[in-house]
Amino acid sequence: MEYVIHSEWSHPFTKTMKRIQFPFLLFVVATLLVGCSRTGSDVVCPNKQQLDWAEAEVGVLIHFDMPVFDDTYNFRRWGTHPDVSAFNPSDLNTDQWLKTAQRLGAKYAVLVAKHCSGFSLWPTEAHDYSVKNCPWKGGQGDVVADFIASCRKYGIRPGIYASTTANGYLYVDNPGRVQSGSPVSQEEYNAIVVRQLTELWSNYGDLFEIWFDGGVLSPKEGGADVLSLVKKLQPHAILFQGPYGHDNLIRWVGNESGTAPYPCWATADSTTNADGVRVVEGLHGRPDAPFWCPGESDFTLRYNWSYQGGWFWHEGQDHMMFSVDELMKKYETSVGRNTNMLLGIVIDNRGRVPDADVERISAFGDAIRKRYGTPAAQTSGKGNELTLSLRSPIRTDRIILQEDIRRGERVLAWHIEGIRPDGSVQPLCEGTNIGHKHIATFDPVEVKAVRLIVDDKKACPHIRNFSVFPAE
């Protein structure tokens, strides 16, 4: 006998136990005690910062660097970096950036404060290649400060992309090693890294996420001691591909197309390798792995075959964007596969999100809210089976499942059945990992109820959300 929760349309969160015949009462109580009162002490659980990050679900990654002003630039052609005077946007407006992110529904935003050119969007004291020596605002500007202020204005949590692995101005290539002919030694570059990260992590308040594109070269391999610095200055930040040993690490899903593998467990066998410069082995994660290290799916609004992989603006390419339908698919294979979605937004040479991009991002956000904003019915509960009844039959083609990940990922296998208006049962979908959120789609079918059955688990399932949506 299994524990069943039944939800009526008028009260989607009201839960009542299925009536059980008296002869089986003791058996059912025993089953519940054995199957659902386990503490799950062998289940890995996220900390508060990781929970907050999972709740955010959608973020944006904002790129603005020298390739916007010089499309011939290649940072690996050492000594050919554009002059600092090239950076002179005519109408830079970070409020417009964050308002666009808000239209998407983003809860956090990551600014690329320094990309591969080495040009710094804040007035760094580490070297001369920064906004303090450019014509924009007479050298008195600070894009990072403006970005942080706009994040606060629009209620979006700020993050910083702080690559330590590449710097064309100083002849540094992945994974953070100084190349022949550089104006600085490896030790001098390490000191620059520490100084710049100290500036970014000390002068702009708490950061929600810090991005290390390509990882971090460890001190053992000749790099700077980034781990000690982040623990001191930003201990609560989530780190993408950060140094091994940090408490709040997240991992790459292996592509920049917004397609997480399935299953994509939040637990992994390692967070990074010992040097922090390689992707976590095993892109799927593993349900019995020891570390909570969920995936983040980053992808571009513009086609991957457009300029600079779609991460940077280029004149004449405003039409080169994924359609709303294509973007929705990426949402369903990122957020809908137990990862956060991070959408790349370009800034043009005016210093604004291009008008065409604003329109497409707004339409994408509207489509997400329309498709997944209001379910036909919804419930929650614990146990091996949940039945969600509808007030009247509907045609449906998708559901959302969410575990209460405060208790870890407990479900190992599941399937969903649809109960047709004539009482017949039809299989709809099945899977393994649920985690923070799983979106399942299937051919449209008319149902009067849907039933979730957990086929395998590591501890008593705690389902936070089981929702069914009408077919469009």
N, C-alpha and C positions, 0 to 999 in steps of 0.2 A: 504494500500500500504506500502511495506517495502523497506528499503534502501538496495541496493544490490551493491556489489563491484565485478568487473569482472577482472580477471588477465589473460593475455596472456602468453604463454610459453616463448617467447623471452624476455619478461620484467616482471619477476615474482613479482616485487614490484610496478609496475605501476598500478594505480587504476583509473578507470573511472566509473562514475555513469551510471547505466542502463537508457536507454532512457525511458522517461515517457511521456505518451500522455498528451497534453495540458489541457484537461478538468479536469485532476486529479492533476495538478501542485500545486494548492493552498493547496489541501488536503495533498499532500506529504510533502510540506514545513511545514505545521502545525504539521504533525506527527513527522518530524525530530526535530522540536523545542521542542516538548513535550517529545519525547522519547530519544533524544540524546544530548540535551543541558543541562540536569540536571547536577548539580555539583557533585552529589554523596557524599554530605556532611555527609550522614549517613553510608558511606562505610568506614570501617577501612582500613588504608593503612600502609605499612611497612615504617620504616625509612631507611636511607642510608645503615647502617650496615646490616640490614636484607635483603635489596635488593642485596648487594654485596654477601652475603652468598647464597642466592637463585641462583644467577648467577653461582656460583662455581659448584653446582650440585653434583660433585663427590669428595670424600675425602677418606683417609685411616686412620686406627687406628692401631698403631704399639705397640705390647706387647713384653716386654723383662724383665723378672724378675726371681726370685729364682727358681720357678718351672721348668725352662729350665735346671737348673743344678742339681736339686734334685726332682725327680718325686714322692718321698714319702711324700713330704712336704704338710701339711695341716695347713693353717695359724691359724685355730681355736684351734689347739692343742697348747695352750699357752706355751711359753717357749721352743718350739722345733724348732724354726726357724733355718735354716742353718747358719753355721758360715759365717761371711762376706768374708772369704777367698774362698768360693765356687764360687764367681763371678770372673771369670778369662777367658773371651773370647779370643780366639787365633787370631782372625782376624776381629775385629769389624770395620765395614766400613759403616758409615751413608750415604756416597755418594751412595753406592750400594742400600741402602734402598730407597732413594729419586729418584734415577734413575728408579727403579722398579715402584714406584708410578707414575712417569712421563709416563712410558710406558702404564700404565692403562688409563691415561688421567686425573689423579687426580689434582685438583686445590688447595687442602689443605691437610695437614697431621697432625694428632694428635698423639703425643708421650705419652705413659703411663710412666710418670716420677716417679710415685710411685703407685704400686698396693697394693694388700691386705697384702703382706708380711711386708710392711713398709720399705723395702730396697729402698734407694733413688738413682736415676741415676745421681744425681749431688752432689757435695761436700757440703752438707748441714751442717750448724753450729748448727742445732737443736738437733742432737744426733749422735751417732757413727756408726749407721748402714747405711753406704752409700759407694759410690765409693772411697771416700778419705781414707778408711781403707782396701781396697781390693788389691790383687796383680796386677790387671790390671793397666798398666802404672805406676806401683809403687805408686799407690794412688794419682797420679797427674791428672787423667783423669776426664772428664766431658761429659757424654753422651748427656746431654741436650744441652750444648754449641755446640757440634759437629753436633747434629741434626739441630739446628737452622741455623748453617753455611751452611749445605747441602741444607736446604730448600731455602735459599737465592740463592745458586748456581744454583739450578734447577728451580727457579721461582715458587716455591710452598709455599703457605701461611702456617705458622707454628701454631700449636695448642698444648696445654698441657692438659693431663688427670691428674687432681689433686684431687684424692679422699680424702675426709676428714672423710669418714664413717667407714673405716676399716684399722687396722694396727696390724698385728700379732706380730710384735716386741714389741709393747707397750700394747698388750692385749686389743685392741679396736675393737668392732664389730658394725655392722649396728644398728642404724644410726649415729654412731660416739660417742658411749658411752663407757667409760672405764670399763673393767670387773674386777671382783674380782681377786686379786693377782697381778695386774698390778704394774710395777715399778714407775708409775706416777699417780697423782690424775687427776680428770677431769679438774681442773683449769690448771694444768701443761700441760696436753695434748692440751687444747685449745690454750695455749701460743705457743706450738710447731706447731700447725696448722697455726697460724698467722705468725710465723717466716718462716715456709717453703713456704707458699703462697707468702709472701713478697719477699722471695728470687726468686721464680719462676717468679713472675710478675714484678720484678724490674730489674733483671740482664740480661734479654734476649731479650729485645725490645718488640714491640707491638705484641700481640697474636691475631690470627684470631678467634680461638675458644678455649674455656675452658670447659673441661668435668668434671662434678661432678657425678660420677657413684653412684646412690643411693641418690642423693640430698645432702642437707646441713642441719645439725641440727641447729636450730635457737637459738639465745641467750636466748629466753624465755624458751626453753626446756633444757637449760644448755650447748649449743654449743658456738662456737666462733662467733664473729661478722664478718662474711665473706662478707656480703653485703656492708658494709661501706668500707671494704678493696678493693673489686673489683671496686667499683665506683671511688675510689681514684687512683688505680694503673692501671687498665685495663678497663676503662669505655666504650670502643668501641668494646670489645670482645663479640662474641656470646657465650652464656652460655647454655650448655646442662644440664637440670635439676638443674639449678642454683637457688640461693636464691630468694624467693618471693620479688618483688619490683625492680628487675633489668629491664632495658629497653629492652634488647636484648636476650630474652629467647627463646629456642626451646624445643620441647617435644619429648618424646619417643613414638614410634608407637605401643608398646605393645608386641613386639617379637624381636628375634635376627635372623630372617630368611630372612630379606630383603623384607618382604611383608607388605606394608602399607595397612590399611583398605581403602575401597573406599565407599563413598567419603572420602577424607582426606582434610578438609578445613584448611587453614592456620590460621584461627581465632578460638579462643577457649574461653570458659567461664572464665577460669582462666589460669594463667601461671604455677604456682605450688600451692600447698596448703600453708597455712600460715607458716608451718615449712619447706617447701621445700624438704620434704623427700618422697613424694608419687607422683606417676604418675598423670598427669593431668586427671581429670575425663572426660570421653567421648573421646575415642580415635579417633573418627571421626572428632572432632571439631564441629563447628556449624556456618552456614553462616552468622547469625546475632549476633554472639558473639562479645564481646567488645575488646578482646585482640588479637594482631597479635603474634602468637606463633606457627610457623609451625613445622612439624615433621621431624625427621631425622631417617632414616632406617639403622641400623647397622647390619652387618652380617659377618660371617666368610668365608674365602676361603676354609677352611677345614671343613669336616662334623661336625655338631653339636654334634655328638656322639663320636667324637675323643677326644683326651686328652684335659682336661680343657675346654671342649665345643668348641674346635677348635681355641681358642684364643692364646694358647701357643704351641710352638714346642715340639715334642717328637720324639725321634729316631725311625725309622721304620714306620713312618706314612706319608711319603711323597706322597704315592699313595692315601691318603684319602682326596681328594679334589673334590669339585663339578665340573662337566663337564662345558665346555664353554656354552652349551645350557642351562644348569640349571642356570648358572650365568647370562645369558642374560635374562632369565625369571625374576630373581631378579632385574635386572636393570629396566625392564619394570614395575615391581610392586613397585619400590621405586622412582626413578627419574620420571618414567611414571605415578606416582600417587601423584605428587605435594609434594614430599619430597626430601631431599638430600640423596644420597647413601654414606654410610661409610663402606668401606671394611676392615675387620680385616686382618692384615698381621703379620705373626709370624717371629721371629728372632731365629735362631738356636744357638747352644752352641759355634759356631765359632764367632758369632756376625754378621751374614749375613742372608739375606732372602735366604732360601734354593733354590737350583737350580731348582728343580721341580716347586716350587711356582712361581719363576720368569717366567718360561716358561708359566705356566697357566695364570698368571696375564697379561702377554704380549699378549697372544692369546685372552683373554677377552677384553682387550682394542682394539685390532685389530677388533674384531667382532662388538663392539659398533660403531666404526668408519665406518666399512663397511656397517652396516645395517642402521645407522641413520646419516651418515656424509653428504650425498648428496641426497636431495629429487628430485623427478621427476619434481615437481613444487611447488611453494611456494607463499604465498601472506600474506597481513595483511590489517587491516582496522577496522572501527567501524560500529556498526549497528547490526540489527537482522539477517542479512543473508549475507553470503559470498559464491561466486561461483568461483571455481578454475578450469579453462579450461586447457586441455592438448593439445600440438601441434599434438599429435597422440595418439590413445588409448593405454593404458597399463593395465597389470594385477597388481592389488595392493591388499595388505592384511593388511595395517596399515597406520595410519596417526598420526601426531603430532599437538596438539593444545596448544597454549600459550596465556594467557591474558597478557596485559600490567599491571603488578601488582603494578606499581607505583600508579595506580588509584584504587588499591584494587581488590578483587575478586568480580566481578559483575554478572557473569553468574551463574544461578541457575539450569538450565536444557537446554539440547541441543540434537540435533540428526544430523546425517550426511546421506545424500543420494548420491548414485552413479548414474550418467547418463550413460547408456550403449551406445555402438556405434549405436544401432538402435533407440536411443532416449527414450527408456523406463527408468523408474526410479526404483531403487532398494534400500531399506533401508540397510545401512551398519552397523551403530552402534549408540549408544545413551548413555547419561550420565548426570551427575549433575555437580559436581565440575570440573573446568579446572585449575585455578590457574596458577602458574608459568609454569607448563608443564604437559600435559596429553598425554599418548600414548595409542591409541586404536587399537586393532587388531581384525581381522575378517576373514572369509573365503575368499580366493582369488576370485576376480571378475574383469572382464575387463570393464574399464570405459573410457569415453572421457572427463569427468568432474566430480567433486565432489562438493557437496553443503552443507555448514554448516548452520543450522537453529537454532537460539536461541529461545527456547520455553518459558523460564522464566528468569527474571533478576531482580536485585535490582537497577540497573542504566544502562545507555547506555553501551553496551559491547564494549570494546576496545581489539580487537584480534591482538596480536603482531605477531603471526606466525600461519599459517595454511598450513601444508605441507602434501604432499602425496608421498609415497615411492613405488617403484616397488617391487612386490613379488619376493622372492628368488627362 
